[in-house]
């Protein structure tokens, strides 16, 4: 029996009105005991209102409303602190747009019973991405190659956003010292957990490009990642990687 009641799934949202109801219903059907935290960045389309309505019948659904679009990294940091202030032992990151299959939550949680950080990997057992243009696929793949080359991080999918942290993994991080907020946020946390000698495992998933809503990807996010990777390596060499 997996500890769904001790697990928290964090889903950041911004204008996910096309997906939020279906996502909540899907998770509730698959894992009724799983706790969910929606972090909404002031969506003008009414995303938070859908969550509030669902809360009336689902006590383990939680909502934090932020007043503006403040970025993916700060959203997850807020969620991590929320989890650590409570008795959650396993904490997930997942997108709201069904690019991550909620059915894979079970597989990540199973692996987290013997690992500190479990990453749903798009590059284990071949490339497992559906409906991406070649340019974006190459960008993502070589971002991983670049990250491994600069940092030595032994992870194929360094930028993936579907993962499960144990409580001990999050407690090992100084969340106030996380400096990345965009594409490189995932790289930074992976690298810091790995650098502490904790157990990191990748499990294969299939990533499907969103069917509804608008992608949040931008060129500036990619440039941030390029420099963040170098910064991580330099901080590790100087002994100031918190």
Secondary structure as UniProt FT lines:
FT   HELIX           4..6
FT   STRAND          7..13
FT   TURN            17..19
FT   HELIX           20..30
FT   TURN            32..33
FT   STRAND          35..40
FT   TURN            44..45
FT   HELIX           47..55
FT   TURN            56..57
FT   TURN            59..60
FT   STRAND          61..65
FT   HELIX           72..84
FT   TURN            85..87
FT   STRAND          90..93
FT   HELIX           102..104
FT   HELIX           105..111
FT   TURN            112..113
FT   STRAND          117..121
FT   TURN            124..125
FT   STRAND          129..130
FT   HELIX           134..151
FT   TURN            158..159
FT   STRAND          163..166
FT   HELIX           167..171
FT   HELIX           175..177
FT   TURN            183..184
FT   HELIX           185..195
FT   TURN            196..197
FT   STRAND          200..204
FT   STRAND          207..208
FT   HELIX           219..238
//
